[in-house]
Amino acid sequence: MTKHIYLDHAATTPTDPRVVKAMAPYWTKNFGNPSSLYYIGQRAKNTLDNSRIAVAKIFNSQPEEVIFTGGGTESINLAIKGAVIASRLTPAHLITSNFEHHAVLNAVQALKNQGHEVSLIPVDADGFIIQDKLWSEIQDNTVLISIMMANNEVGTIEPIQEIGAHLEKLNKERKAKNLPHIFFHTDACQAAGALELNVEKLHVDLLSINGSKIYGPKGVGALYIRRGTALKALVDGGGQEKNLRSGTENIPGIVGLATALNIAEQNREKENKRLISLRDWTIKKLLTTIPKTLLNGHPTQRLPNNINISILDIEGEAMLLYLDEIGIQASTGSACTAQDLEPSHVIRALGRPYEAAHGSLRLTLGHSTQKEDLVFLSKKLPGIVKYLRQVSPINVDMNTLHSSIKKYPREIIKL
């Protein structure tokens, strides 16, 4: 029987048995609607309130600054669209990067289609936002900046705290000039469980997370909304979640999210140390045993579990199929675009050519990952690559490649 080695934890994680256990009573026993006045409804409301308190504790926020959503994508859409629409500016201007998850990029494109203005800021070769270009794009009608906390494909950790602190100073200057406040949102879906989510230290107004990346249930997320941040609801209904997310609350999912986040926070430092050791060993092994490979993302300022390399002269999809045949599950990029044959916009944003984007391999480690799994991978992958190169018509010159990366234009894109 083929052993299955799951190395795609950035796509989703298995639900922790402790989380499943915590959720279990809320399916058939404590099933009440939190809006109901009778006993089982009020018991559900108490559970909802306690879950909100638990998440707020990890955010270092007030419970009333946390609302629950149907996942990370909904949380991101509510933050971005809600803030822009609530500004009542026509047009409003918002800023993000060309490096974001599609949940962000498609949300801002939708706003652009409605007549709002959007600036996409480039990143450098390691994936860091180019801050000079960020600050240069601020306009009188800018109302929102959204920068991800850590990239879901290459793992680069953005300087959110630094950006947030600088933006606070700019907002004080704007207030004196009677200009609109610029709210700061960060997509922390991939960062949750690995990085500290203290919203005061981060200086953010809005922060999005979801359950499926932290060994919690799918289909549930949360949005931190700093007091005083105006948002327009995207869904109308019964007015749940402070009139921002109508619909009967998903109590089992919310309990699962709060439980998973609490477990992740308790184990974060210990697990990060273990994963960093495995990550760095694997990166070194693959780069030294497979010719014509490149590491994508910053070598150290990256998520503890993230490995992303470009293997030249092969097609990444073929590599994934061969790995799957021997029981290894990995990806070439974001799971949300796994069926898309277009090269990763994230890898392209780093300045890599199409050939490097087509041959990218993302390995994301998790609780179940052991050293023996990565040793097995490191023994099998070179042979797969060698075979695929023999049948591939692609042949990239490394000197030309490095030269093209250095010359890659990093310009602001106006949507």
C-alpha positions as CSV (number, residue, x, y, z in Angstrom):
1,M,0.0,0.0,0.0
2,T,1.4,3.4,-1.0
3,K,2.1,5.7,1.9
4,H,0.5,9.1,1.6
5,I,2.7,12.1,2.4
6,Y,0.7,15.2,2.5
7,L,2.8,18.3,1.8
8,D,0.0,20.8,0.8
9,H,-1.0,22.3,4.2
10,A,-1.2,25.8,2.6
11,A,-4.2,24.5,0.6
12,T,-6.0,23.0,3.6
13,T,-5.3,21.1,6.8
14,P,-7.0,18.1,8.3
15,T,-9.3,19.0,11.2
16,D,-7.6,18.4,14.6
17,P,-9.4,15.6,16.5
18,R,-9.6,18.0,19.5
19,V,-11.4,20.5,17.3
20,V,-13.8,17.8,16.1
21,K,-14.5,16.8,19.7
22,A,-15.2,20.4,20.7
23,M,-17.6,20.9,17.8
24,A,-19.5,17.6,18.3
25,P,-22.1,18.7,20.8
26,Y,-23.3,21.6,18.6
27,W,-24.6,19.5,15.7
28,T,-27.4,17.5,17.4
29,K,-27.5,18.3,21.1
30,N,-26.8,22.0,21.6
31,F,-28.2,23.0,18.3
32,G,-30.1,26.1,19.2
33,N,-30.3,29.4,17.2
34,P,-28.4,32.1,19.1
35,S,-31.2,34.6,18.3
36,S,-33.9,32.5,20.1
37,L,-35.0,33.7,23.5
38,Y,-35.6,30.3,25.1
39,Y,-33.0,28.2,26.9
40,I,-31.3,26.3,24.1
41,G,-31.0,29.4,22.0
42,Q,-29.5,31.4,24.9
43,R,-27.1,28.5,25.5
44,A,-26.0,28.8,21.9
45,K,-25.6,32.5,22.3
46,N,-23.3,32.0,25.3
47,T,-21.2,29.6,23.2
48,L,-21.0,32.2,20.5
49,D,-20.0,34.9,22.9
50,N,-17.3,32.7,24.5
51,S,-15.9,31.8,21.1
52,R,-15.7,35.5,20.2
53,I,-13.9,36.2,23.5
54,A,-11.4,33.4,22.8
55,V,-10.6,34.8,19.3
56,A,-10.4,38.4,20.6
57,K,-7.9,37.3,23.2
58,I,-5.5,36.0,20.5
59,F,-6.1,39.2,18.5
60,N,-5.5,41.3,21.6
61,S,-8.8,43.1,20.7
62,Q,-12.2,43.6,22.3
63,P,-14.7,40.8,21.6
64,E,-17.1,43.2,19.9
65,E,-14.3,43.9,17.3
66,V,-14.6,40.3,16.0
67,I,-17.2,39.0,13.7
68,F,-17.5,35.5,12.2
69,T,-17.8,34.9,8.5
70,G,-18.2,31.9,6.1
71,G,-14.5,31.7,5.4
72,G,-11.4,33.7,4.6
73,T,-12.6,34.9,1.2
74,E,-15.8,36.3,2.7
75,S,-13.8,38.0,5.4
76,I,-11.5,39.6,2.9
77,N,-14.4,40.7,0.6
78,L,-16.2,42.2,3.6
79,A,-13.1,44.1,4.7
80,I,-12.2,45.5,1.3
81,K,-15.5,46.1,-0.4
82,G,-17.2,47.1,2.9
83,A,-14.6,49.7,3.6
84,V,-14.6,51.2,0.1
85,I,-18.4,51.3,-0.2
86,A,-18.8,52.8,3.3
87,S,-16.4,55.6,2.4
88,R,-19.1,57.0,0.0
89,L,-16.4,58.4,-2.2
90,T,-17.0,58.2,-5.9
91,P,-14.4,57.2,-6.9
92,A,-12.6,56.0,-3.8
93,H,-9.0,54.9,-4.2
94,L,-7.5,51.7,-2.7
95,I,-4.0,50.2,-2.7
96,T,-2.9,46.6,-2.6
97,S,0.0,44.6,-4.1
98,N,0.4,42.5,-7.3
99,F,1.4,39.6,-4.9
100,E,-1.9,39.1,-3.2
101,H,-4.3,36.1,-3.0
102,H,-7.0,36.1,-5.7
103,A,-9.6,36.8,-2.9
104,V,-8.0,40.2,-2.7
105,L,-7.2,40.8,-6.3
106,N,-10.6,39.8,-7.6
107,A,-12.3,41.9,-4.9
108,V,-10.4,45.0,-5.9
109,Q,-11.1,44.3,-9.6
110,A,-14.8,44.1,-8.8
111,L,-14.5,47.6,-7.2
112,K,-12.6,48.8,-10.2
113,N,-15.5,47.6,-12.4
114,Q,-17.8,49.8,-10.2
115,G,-15.7,52.9,-11.0
116,H,-13.3,53.0,-8.1
117,E,-9.5,53.4,-8.5
118,V,-6.9,50.7,-7.7
119,S,-3.1,50.8,-7.5
120,L,-1.2,47.5,-7.4
121,I,2.2,47.9,-5.8
122,P,5.1,45.7,-6.9
123,V,7.3,43.5,-4.7
124,D,11.0,43.0,-4.9
125,A,12.8,39.7,-5.9
126,D,12.2,38.2,-2.5
127,G,8.6,39.2,-2.4
128,F,8.7,42.2,-0.1
129,I,6.4,45.1,-0.8
130,I,8.4,48.0,-2.2
131,Q,7.3,50.6,0.4
132,D,8.6,53.7,-1.4
133,K,6.2,52.9,-4.2
134,L,3.4,52.2,-1.7
135,W,3.7,55.6,-0.1
136,S,4.1,57.4,-3.4
137,E,0.6,56.1,-4.5
138,I,-1.4,57.6,-1.7
139,Q,-4.0,60.1,-3.0
140,D,-6.5,62.5,-1.4
141,N,-9.2,59.9,-2.0
142,T,-7.3,56.9,-0.8
143,V,-9.4,55.0,1.8
144,L,-7.9,51.5,2.1
145,I,-4.5,49.7,1.9
146,S,-4.6,45.9,1.9
147,I,-1.3,44.0,2.2
148,M,-1.2,40.3,3.0
149,M,0.7,39.3,6.2
150,A,2.4,36.3,4.6
151,N,2.2,35.0,1.0
152,N,0.3,31.8,0.5
153,E,2.5,30.6,-2.4
154,V,6.1,31.5,-1.5
155,G,5.8,32.3,2.2
156,T,7.4,35.7,2.3
157,I,6.4,37.5,5.5
158,E,5.5,41.2,4.9
159,P,6.6,44.0,7.2
160,I,3.0,44.7,8.3
161,Q,3.9,46.2,11.7
162,E,6.3,48.7,10.0
163,I,3.7,49.6,7.3
164,G,0.9,50.0,9.9
165,A,3.0,52.2,12.2
166,H,3.9,54.5,9.3
167,L,0.3,54.7,8.1
168,E,-0.8,55.8,11.6
169,K,1.5,58.8,11.3
170,L,0.2,59.6,7.8
171,N,-3.4,59.4,9.0
172,K,-2.7,62.0,11.7
173,E,-1.4,64.3,9.0
174,R,-4.4,63.6,6.8
175,K,-6.8,64.3,9.7
176,A,-5.2,67.8,10.0
177,K,-5.9,68.3,6.3
178,N,-9.5,67.0,6.6
179,L,-8.7,64.1,4.3
180,P,-10.3,60.7,4.7
181,H,-8.8,58.1,7.0
182,I,-6.9,55.3,5.3
183,F,-7.8,52.0,6.8
184,F,-5.3,49.1,6.8
185,H,-6.3,45.6,6.1
186,T,-4.2,42.4,6.2
187,D,-5.0,39.0,4.9
188,A,-3.7,36.8,7.6
189,C,-5.2,33.5,6.5
190,Q,-1.9,31.9,5.7
191,A,-0.1,33.5,8.7
192,A,-2.6,32.4,11.3
193,G,-1.1,29.6,13.5
194,A,2.5,30.6,12.5
195,L,2.7,34.3,13.3
196,E,1.5,36.5,16.2
197,L,-1.9,38.1,15.4
198,N,-1.7,41.0,17.9
199,V,-3.6,43.7,16.1
200,E,-2.2,46.4,18.4
201,K,1.4,45.5,17.5
202,L,0.5,45.2,13.8
203,H,-1.3,48.6,13.7
204,V,-4.1,47.1,11.5
205,D,-7.7,48.1,11.3
206,L,-8.9,44.9,9.6
207,L,-7.5,41.4,9.8
208,S,-8.9,38.3,8.1
209,I,-8.4,34.6,9.0
210,N,-10.1,31.3,8.3
211,G,-10.4,27.9,9.9
212,S,-9.2,25.5,7.2
213,K,-5.5,26.6,7.4
214,I,-5.2,26.1,11.1
215,Y,-6.5,22.5,11.5
216,G,-10.1,23.9,12.0
217,P,-13.2,23.3,9.9
218,K,-13.7,24.6,6.4
219,G,-16.3,27.3,5.7
220,V,-15.7,29.5,8.7
221,G,-13.6,32.6,9.2
222,A,-13.3,35.7,11.2
223,L,-12.7,39.4,10.6
224,Y,-11.2,41.8,13.2
225,I,-12.7,45.3,12.8
226,R,-11.1,48.0,14.8
227,R,-13.7,50.1,16.7
228,G,-14.5,53.2,14.5
229,T,-13.9,51.4,11.2
230,A,-16.9,51.9,9.0
231,L,-18.0,48.9,6.8
232,K,-20.9,48.4,4.6
233,A,-22.5,44.9,4.9
234,L,-22.5,42.8,1.7
235,V,-25.3,40.5,2.7
236,D,-28.7,41.8,4.0
237,G,-30.8,39.7,6.3
238,G,-31.5,39.3,10.0
239,G,-28.8,41.6,11.2
240,Q,-26.5,39.0,12.9
241,E,-22.9,39.8,13.7
242,K,-23.5,43.5,14.3
243,N,-25.5,43.8,11.1
244,L,-22.4,43.0,9.1
245,R,-22.9,39.3,8.4
246,S,-26.5,38.3,8.4
247,G,-27.5,34.7,8.6
248,T,-27.9,32.2,11.4
249,E,-24.5,31.8,13.0
250,N,-22.6,28.6,12.3
251,I,-22.1,27.6,15.9
252,P,-20.2,24.3,15.3
253,G,-17.9,26.0,12.9
254,I,-17.3,29.0,15.1
255,V,-16.5,26.7,18.1
256,G,-14.1,24.8,15.8
257,L,-12.4,28.0,14.6
258,A,-11.9,29.3,18.1
259,T,-10.6,26.0,19.4
260,A,-8.2,25.5,16.5
261,L,-6.9,29.1,16.9
262,N,-6.3,28.6,20.6
263,I,-4.5,25.3,20.0
264,A,-2.3,26.8,17.3
265,E,-1.4,29.7,19.6
266,Q,-0.4,27.4,22.5
267,N,1.8,25.3,20.2
268,R,3.1,28.0,17.9
269,E,6.6,28.6,19.0
270,K,7.5,24.9,19.5
271,E,5.9,23.8,16.2
272,N,7.6,26.7,14.3
273,K,11.0,25.6,15.6
274,R,10.4,22.1,14.4
275,L,9.1,23.1,11.0
276,I,11.8,25.6,10.3
277,S,14.4,22.9,10.9
278,L,12.6,20.6,8.4
279,R,12.0,23.4,5.9
280,D,15.6,24.5,5.8
281,W,16.9,20.9,5.5
282,T,14.6,20.3,2.6
283,I,15.4,23.5,0.8
284,K,19.2,22.9,1.0
285,K,18.8,19.2,-0.1
286,L,16.6,20.0,-3.1
287,L,18.7,22.9,-4.3
288,T,21.9,20.9,-4.0
289,T,20.7,17.7,-5.5
290,I,18.6,19.0,-8.4
291,P,20.4,21.2,-11.0
292,K,18.8,24.4,-12.3
293,T,16.6,25.1,-9.3
294,L,15.7,28.4,-7.7
295,L,14.2,29.2,-4.3
296,N,11.2,31.5,-4.5
297,G,10.6,33.9,-1.6
298,H,12.9,35.2,1.1
299,P,15.4,32.5,2.4
300,T,14.5,33.2,6.1
301,Q,11.7,35.7,6.4
302,R,9.2,33.2,5.2
303,L,6.6,31.0,6.9
304,P,8.1,28.2,8.9
305,N,6.4,25.5,6.8
306,N,6.8,26.9,3.3
307,I,9.1,25.6,0.6
308,N,8.7,27.0,-2.9
309,I,11.2,26.2,-5.6
310,S,11.2,26.6,-9.4
311,I,12.6,23.6,-11.2
312,L,13.6,24.7,-14.7
313,D,13.0,22.8,-17.9
314,I,9.9,20.9,-16.7
315,E,6.2,21.3,-16.5
316,G,5.0,21.6,-12.9
317,E,1.7,19.8,-13.5
318,A,3.5,16.7,-14.8
319,M,5.8,16.7,-11.8
320,L,2.7,16.8,-9.4
321,L,1.2,13.8,-11.2
322,Y,4.4,11.8,-10.8
323,L,4.7,12.7,-7.2
324,D,1.1,11.7,-6.6
325,E,1.8,8.3,-8.1
326,I,4.3,7.7,-5.3
327,G,2.0,9.1,-2.6
328,I,3.2,12.6,-2.3
329,Q,0.7,15.4,-2.4
330,A,2.0,18.9,-3.3
331,S,1.1,21.9,-5.4
332,T,2.4,24.3,-7.9
333,G,0.8,27.3,-6.2
334,S,-2.5,28.5,-4.7
335,A,-5.1,25.8,-4.4
336,C,-7.7,28.3,-5.5
337,T,-6.2,28.3,-9.0
338,A,-5.1,24.7,-9.2
339,Q,-7.1,24.1,-12.3
340,D,-5.7,27.2,-14.1
341,L,-2.9,26.4,-16.5
342,E,-1.7,30.1,-16.4
343,P,1.6,30.5,-14.6
344,S,1.4,31.8,-11.0
345,H,1.1,35.6,-10.8
346,V,3.0,35.4,-7.5
347,I,6.1,33.8,-9.1
348,R,5.9,36.2,-12.0
349,A,5.7,39.1,-9.6
350,L,9.1,38.1,-8.2
351,G,10.6,38.7,-11.7
352,R,10.8,35.0,-12.6
353,P,10.2,34.2,-16.3
354,Y,7.2,32.1,-17.4
355,E,9.4,28.9,-17.5
356,A,10.2,29.3,-13.8
357,A,6.6,29.9,-13.0
358,H,5.5,26.8,-14.9
359,G,8.0,24.7,-13.1
360,S,7.3,25.9,-9.5
361,L,6.8,23.4,-6.7
362,R,5.2,24.4,-3.4
363,L,5.7,22.1,-0.4
364,T,4.0,23.1,2.8
365,L,4.7,21.1,5.9
366,G,2.4,20.4,8.8
367,H,1.8,18.6,12.1
368,S,2.0,15.2,10.4
369,T,5.3,15.9,8.5
370,Q,8.3,13.9,9.7
371,K,11.9,14.0,8.6
372,E,11.5,10.6,7.0
373,D,8.8,11.9,4.7
374,L,11.2,14.6,3.4
375,V,14.0,12.2,3.0
376,F,11.8,10.0,0.9
377,L,10.8,13.1,-1.2
378,S,14.5,14.1,-1.6
379,K,15.3,10.6,-2.9
380,K,12.5,10.4,-5.4
381,L,12.2,13.9,-6.8
382,P,15.6,14.1,-8.6
383,G,14.7,11.0,-10.6
384,I,11.3,12.4,-11.6
385,V,12.9,15.7,-12.7
386,K,15.6,14.0,-14.7
387,Y,13.0,12.0,-16.6
388,L,10.8,15.0,-17.3
389,R,13.7,17.0,-18.5
390,Q,14.6,14.2,-21.0
391,V,11.2,14.5,-22.6
392,S,10.8,18.3,-22.3
393,P,11.6,20.7,-25.2
394,I,12.3,23.5,-22.7
395,N,15.9,24.5,-22.0
396,V,16.5,27.7,-20.0
397,D,19.9,29.2,-19.7
398,M,20.7,30.1,-16.1
399,N,22.8,33.1,-16.8
400,T,20.1,34.6,-19.0
401,L,17.6,33.8,-16.3
402,H,19.4,35.6,-13.5
403,S,20.0,38.6,-15.8
404,S,16.3,38.8,-16.6
405,I,15.4,38.7,-12.9
406,K,17.7,41.7,-12.2
407,K,16.2,43.7,-15.1
408,Y,12.5,42.8,-14.2
409,P,10.5,46.1,-14.2
410,R,8.8,46.7,-10.9
411,E,6.2,49.2,-11.7
412,I,2.9,50.2,-10.1
413,I,-0.1,48.9,-12.0
414,K,-3.2,51.1,-12.2
415,L,-6.2,48.9,-12.7
